């Protein structure tokens, strides 16, 4: 099992739950909206449930849904999901020193369960990796507490959305609730000037390229923001200050 007794019995597990709990309503709203969107797009209940359980990535799910509806080529769907989730490569590199003491299967489970908000809350609570086994257990327990609330909120609400999709009118504005959740995540991650520039450039590029078919404006926006920020990082004397912890 992913959640060992040493995790949920540790005091830092409760701290992780407490830290993530205020975010649960926003996560639930986003999950509910994603569940409804999958069924409304024409996916079967079985396909929607399978995607919810296996993918567990709201932004890439929402990016893939219109492409699936449009019968886009598989490479376009995969490339879009890859680009949308590129940030998790950075998250994984940052979390590597925190988790390398764990068995491989447990690291894989953390890779599946760790999302944007769990990463943000965890790294804010523990700016540095542990140096003793006791500290490693505390950090792992805290991350497990974060993940339990995040994963549980998403799965329950998303599955409810799948089941009740045909009974929930789109006029309820669930899509807007999901957008608000994404904005909250964006604000949490925008801790440096360079990240602010990346968000602004990506937003402008997505709007300018909106007419592209198959939602390729998302891919264009990500590519433009990444290339620009890589160029800015290499300018002498133009490196932004490191994020404070």
NUFI-304831 format. One record per residue (C-alpha): residue number from 1; residue in one letter; z, y, x. Coordinates in steps of 0.02 Angstrom, whole numbers, plus 50000, padded with zeros to 5 digits. Each point is the difference from the previous one (the first is absolute). Layout:
node sevo=NUM doza=a z=Z y=Y x=X
...
END
This chain:
node sevo=1 doza=x z=50000 y=50000 x=50000
node sevo=2 doza=x z=49964 y=50178 x=50057
node sevo=3 doza=x z=50168 y=50067 x=49945
node sevo=4 doza=x z=50134 y=49909 x=50099
node sevo=5 doza=x z=50184 y=50001 x=49955
node sevo=6 doza=x z=50035 y=50100 x=50159
node sevo=7 doza=x z=49888 y=50137 x=49930
node sevo=8 doza=x z=50064 y=50026 x=49824
node sevo=9 doza=x z=50182 y=49977 x=50052
node sevo=10 doza=x z=49986 y=50134 x=50134
node sevo=11 doza=x z=50062 y=50176 x=49952
node sevo=12 doza=x z=49836 y=50078 x=50056
node sevo=13 doza=x z=49906 y=49898 x=49869
node sevo=14 doza=x z=50091 y=50099 x=49865
node sevo=15 doza=x z=49958 y=50161 x=50093
node sevo=16 doza=x z=49817 y=49951 x=50000
node sevo=17 doza=x z=50005 y=49967 x=49813
node sevo=18 doza=x z=50090 y=50165 x=49970
node sevo=19 doza=x z=49874 y=50096 x=50106
node sevo=20 doza=x z=49850 y=49929 x=49907
node sevo=21 doza=x z=50073 y=50002 x=49825
node sevo=22 doza=x z=49958 y=50183 x=49961
node sevo=23 doza=x z=49818 y=49963 x=50042
node sevo=24 doza=x z=49992 y=49851 x=49880
node sevo=25 doza=x z=49945 y=50099 x=49844
node sevo=26 doza=x z=49851 y=50075 x=50092
node sevo=27 doza=x z=49951 y=49831 x=50071
node sevo=28 doza=x z=50017 y=49922 x=49827
node sevo=29 doza=x z=49889 y=50134 x=49921
node sevo=30 doza=x z=49867 y=49973 x=50133
node sevo=31 doza=x z=50011 y=49810 x=49981
node sevo=32 doza=x z=49988 y=50011 x=49810
node sevo=33 doza=x z=49847 y=50111 x=50013
node sevo=34 doza=x z=49918 y=49882 x=50126
node sevo=35 doza=x z=50032 y=49849 x=49889
node sevo=36 doza=x z=49921 y=50088 x=49851
node sevo=37 doza=x z=49853 y=50060 x=50106
node sevo=38 doza=x z=49958 y=49824 x=50060
node sevo=39 doza=x z=49988 y=49928 x=49824
node sevo=40 doza=x z=49913 y=50153 x=49929
node sevo=41 doza=x z=49868 y=49984 x=50136
node sevo=42 doza=x z=49948 y=49830 x=49933
node sevo=43 doza=x z=50100 y=49884 x=50112
node sevo=44 doza=x z=50078 y=49851 x=49913
node sevo=45 doza=x z=50189 y=49985 x=49985
node sevo=46 doza=x z=49997 y=49857 x=50127
node sevo=47 doza=x z=49898 y=50103 x=50125
node sevo=48 doza=x z=50113 y=50151 x=49975
node sevo=49 doza=x z=50159 y=49898 x=50027
node sevo=50 doza=x z=49926 y=49917 x=50153
node sevo=51 doza=x z=49948 y=50167 x=50075
node sevo=52 doza=x z=50173 y=50072 x=49965
node sevo=53 doza=x z=50090 y=49858 x=50088
node sevo=54 doza=x z=49883 y=49979 x=50148
node sevo=55 doza=x z=49941 y=50175 x=50041
node sevo=56 doza=x z=50158 y=50103 x=49964
node sevo=57 doza=x z=49917 y=50163 x=50053
node sevo=58 doza=x z=49982 y=50126 x=49861
node sevo=59 doza=x z=49882 y=50122 x=50086
node sevo=60 doza=x z=49878 y=49866 x=50057
node sevo=61 doza=x z=50009 y=49913 x=49831
node sevo=62 doza=x z=49954 y=50162 x=49912
node sevo=63 doza=x z=49862 y=50032 x=50127
node sevo=64 doza=x z=49930 y=49824 x=49977
node sevo=65 doza=x z=50004 y=49995 x=49809
node sevo=66 doza=x z=49852 y=50119 x=49968
node sevo=67 doza=x z=49901 y=49914 x=50136
node sevo=68 doza=x z=50029 y=49830 x=49919
node sevo=69 doza=x z=49948 y=50072 x=49832
node sevo=70 doza=x z=49842 y=50072 x=50078
node sevo=71 doza=x z=49958 y=49831 x=50080
node sevo=72 doza=x z=50003 y=50080 x=50172
node sevo=73 doza=x z=49961 y=49889 x=50151
node sevo=74 doza=x z=50149 y=49906 x=50070
node sevo=75 doza=x z=49988 y=50092 x=50166
node sevo=76 doza=x z=50018 y=50168 x=49912
node sevo=77 doza=x z=50156 y=49942 x=49907
node sevo=78 doza=x z=50076 y=49926 x=50159
node sevo=79 doza=x z=49956 y=50153 x=50104
node sevo=80 doza=x z=50078 y=50115 x=49870
node sevo=81 doza=x z=50160 y=49898 x=49994
node sevo=82 doza=x z=50005 y=49995 x=50190
node sevo=83 doza=x z=49981 y=50188 x=50016
node sevo=84 doza=x z=50127 y=50038 x=49864
node sevo=85 doza=x z=50128 y=49887 x=50085
node sevo=86 doza=x z=49969 y=50055 x=50179
node sevo=87 doza=x z=50168 y=50089 x=50000
node sevo=88 doza=x z=50087 y=49831 x=49999
node sevo=89 doza=x z=49933 y=49967 x=50174
node sevo=90 doza=x z=50098 y=50151 x=50059
node sevo=91 doza=x z=50152 y=49946 x=49900
node sevo=92 doza=x z=49992 y=49826 x=50077
node sevo=93 doza=x z=49990 y=50067 x=50177
node sevo=94 doza=x z=50150 y=50112 x=49969
node sevo=95 doza=x z=50102 y=49859 x=49922
node sevo=96 doza=x z=49956 y=49871 x=50133
node sevo=97 doza=x z=50151 y=50036 x=50112
node sevo=98 doza=x z=50114 y=49988 x=49848
node sevo=99 doza=x z=49938 y=49829 x=49944
node sevo=100 doza=x z=49942 y=49903 x=50154
node sevo=101 doza=x z=50165 y=49905 x=50009
node sevo=102 doza=x z=49962 y=49917 x=49831
node sevo=103 doza=x z=49906 y=49836 x=49976
node sevo=104 doza=x z=49814 y=50018 x=49970
node sevo=105 doza=x z=50009 y=49948 x=49816
node sevo=106 doza=x z=50130 y=50134 x=49969
node sevo=107 doza=x z=49896 y=50133 x=50088
node sevo=108 doza=x z=49853 y=49950 x=49890
node sevo=109 doza=x z=50108 y=50019 x=49845
node sevo=110 doza=x z=50052 y=50174 x=50057
node sevo=111 doza=x z=49817 y=50041 x=50027
node sevo=112 doza=x z=49965 y=49952 x=49820
node sevo=113 doza=x z=50153 y=50085 x=49924
node sevo=114 doza=x z=50011 y=50161 x=50100
node sevo=115 doza=x z=49915 y=50145 x=49910
node sevo=116 doza=x z=49989 y=50188 x=50027
node sevo=117 doza=x z=50169 y=50047 x=49931
node sevo=118 doza=x z=50091 y=49855 x=50081
node sevo=119 doza=x z=49927 y=50051 x=50168
node sevo=120 doza=x z=50048 y=50182 x=49976
node sevo=121 doza=x z=50178 y=49966 x=49945
node sevo=122 doza=x z=50029 y=49867 x=50132
node sevo=123 doza=x z=49939 y=50104 x=50148
node sevo=124 doza=x z=50098 y=50151 x=49940
node sevo=125 doza=x z=50159 y=49898 x=49987
node sevo=126 doza=x z=49971 y=49913 x=50167
node sevo=127 doza=x z=49904 y=50115 x=50119
node sevo=128 doza=x z=50018 y=49877 x=50144
node sevo=129 doza=x z=49987 y=49809 x=50010
node sevo=130 doza=x z=50163 y=49903 x=50016
node sevo=131 doza=x z=50068 y=49951 x=50170
node sevo=132 doza=x z=50123 y=49864 x=49947
node sevo=133 doza=x z=49988 y=49849 x=49883
node sevo=134 doza=x z=50126 y=50081 x=49882
node sevo=135 doza=x z=49894 y=50157 x=49987
node sevo=136 doza=x z=49842 y=49896 x=49977
node sevo=137 doza=x z=50080 y=49910 x=49853
node sevo=138 doza=x z=50055 y=50166 x=49924
node sevo=139 doza=x z=49824 y=50072 x=50014
node sevo=140 doza=x z=49918 y=49844 x=49928
node sevo=141 doza=x z=50125 y=49998 x=49856
node sevo=142 doza=x z=49964 y=50183 x=49960
node sevo=143 doza=x z=49812 y=49970 x=50002
node sevo=144 doza=x z=50023 y=49847 x=49888
node sevo=145 doza=x z=50098 y=50106 x=49876
node sevo=146 doza=x z=49860 y=50129 x=49998
node sevo=147 doza=x z=49868 y=49866 x=49975
node sevo=148 doza=x z=50090 y=49911 x=49859
node sevo=149 doza=x z=50008 y=50157 x=49893
node sevo=150 doza=x z=49824 y=50057 x=50044
node sevo=151 doza=x z=49918 y=49830 x=49974
node sevo=152 doza=x z=50101 y=49962 x=49843
node sevo=153 doza=x z=49961 y=50169 x=49920
node sevo=154 doza=x z=49816 y=49983 x=50036
node sevo=155 doza=x z=49979 y=49819 x=49946
node sevo=156 doza=x z=50098 y=50011 x=49838
node sevo=157 doza=x z=49916 y=50160 x=49942
node sevo=158 doza=x z=49826 y=49947 x=50056
node sevo=159 doza=x z=50014 y=49832 x=49910
node sevo=160 doza=x z=50063 y=50091 x=49844
node sevo=161 doza=x z=49847 y=50113 x=50012
node sevo=162 doza=x z=49886 y=49848 x=50013
node sevo=163 doza=x z=50079 y=49916 x=49848
node sevo=164 doza=x z=50008 y=50155 x=49892
node sevo=165 doza=x z=49838 y=50083 x=50058
node sevo=166 doza=x z=49910 y=49976 x=49836
node sevo=167 doza=x z=50145 y=50079 x=49905
node sevo=168 doza=x z=50028 y=50153 x=50111
node sevo=169 doza=x z=49888 y=50148 x=49961
node sevo=170 doza=x z=49926 y=50091 x=50149
node sevo=171 doza=x z=50055 y=50164 x=49919
node sevo=172 doza=x z=50175 y=49966 x=50063
node sevo=173 doza=x z=49950 y=50074 x=50166
node sevo=174 doza=x z=50054 y=49853 x=50106
node sevo=175 doza=x z=49866 y=50044 x=50126
node sevo=176 doza=x z=50079 y=50170 x=50025
node sevo=177 doza=x z=50167 y=49916 x=50032
node sevo=178 doza=x z=49918 y=49897 x=50136
node sevo=179 doza=x z=49926 y=50156 x=50078
node sevo=180 doza=x z=50171 y=50081 x=50004
node sevo=181 doza=x z=50068 y=49847 x=50089
node sevo=182 doza=x z=49862 y=50011 x=50130
node sevo=183 doza=x z=50035 y=50185 x=50026
node sevo=184 doza=x z=50183 y=49959 x=50030
node sevo=185 doza=x z=49952 y=49873 x=50133
node sevo=186 doza=x z=49880 y=50125 x=50079
node sevo=187 doza=x z=50136 y=50132 x=50011
node sevo=188 doza=x z=50120 y=49875 x=50079
node sevo=189 doza=x z=49874 y=49951 x=50133
node sevo=190 doza=x z=49936 y=50177 x=50036
node sevo=191 doza=x z=50134 y=50037 x=50129
node sevo=192 doza=x z=49889 y=50080 x=50135
node sevo=193 doza=x z=49866 y=50134 x=50006
node sevo=194 doza=x z=49868 y=49873 x=50050
node sevo=195 doza=x z=50039 y=49891 x=49850
node sevo=196 doza=x z=49987 y=50154 x=49890
node sevo=197 doza=x z=49830 y=50038 x=50074
node sevo=198 doza=x z=49945 y=49820 x=49972
node sevo=199 doza=x z=50052 y=50005 x=49817
node sevo=200 doza=x z=49914 y=50167 x=49969
node sevo=201 doza=x z=49839 y=49949 x=50088
node sevo=202 doza=x z=49995 y=49832 x=49911
node sevo=203 doza=x z=50025 y=50085 x=49832
node sevo=204 doza=x z=49859 y=50125 x=50030
node sevo=205 doza=x z=49883 y=49865 x=50066
node sevo=206 doza=x z=50034 y=49888 x=49850
node sevo=207 doza=x z=49956 y=50142 x=49880
node sevo=208 doza=x z=49844 y=50051 x=50096
node sevo=209 doza=x z=49938 y=49820 x=50008
node sevo=210 doza=x z=50051 y=49960 x=49820
node sevo=211 doza=x z=49819 y=49971 x=49946
node sevo=212 doza=x z=49980 y=49850 x=50116
node sevo=213 doza=x z=49983 y=49833 x=49907
node sevo=214 doza=x z=50128 y=49859 x=50002
node sevo=215 doza=x z=50144 y=50118 x=50040
node sevo=216 doza=x z=49938 y=50016 x=50178
node sevo=217 doza=x z=50072 y=50176 x=50004
node sevo=218 doza=x z=50168 y=49917 x=50036
node sevo=219 doza=x z=49930 y=49916 x=50155
node sevo=220 doza=x z=49917 y=50163 x=50055
node sevo=221 doza=x z=50162 y=50097 x=49976
node sevo=222 doza=x z=50100 y=49877 x=50105
node sevo=223 doza=x z=49869 y=49996 x=50139
node sevo=224 doza=x z=49985 y=50190 x=50010
node sevo=225 doza=x z=50190 y=50025 x=50003
node sevo=226 doza=x z=50026 y=49866 x=50134
node sevo=227 doza=x z=49860 y=50064 x=50112
node sevo=228 doza=x z=50055 y=50181 x=49985
node sevo=229 doza=x z=50183 y=49962 x=50037
node sevo=230 doza=x z=49955 y=49890 x=50148
node sevo=231 doza=x z=49901 y=50147 x=50069
node sevo=232 doza=x z=50143 y=50121 x=49970
node sevo=233 doza=x z=50122 y=49885 x=50089
node sevo=234 doza=x z=49893 y=50005 x=50156
node sevo=235 doza=x z=49991 y=50189 x=50010
node sevo=236 doza=x z=50107 y=50064 x=50145
node sevo=237 doza=x z=50155 y=50087 x=49938
node sevo=238 doza=x z=49960 y=49963 x=49818
node sevo=239 doza=x z=50106 y=49844 x=49974
node sevo=240 doza=x z=50118 y=50024 x=49853
node sevo=241 doza=x z=50185 y=49970 x=50025
node sevo=242 doza=x z=50061 y=49822 x=49974
node sevo=243 doza=x z=50080 y=49969 x=49829
node sevo=244 doza=x z=50186 y=50029 x=50002
node sevo=245 doza=x z=50120 y=49862 x=49951
END
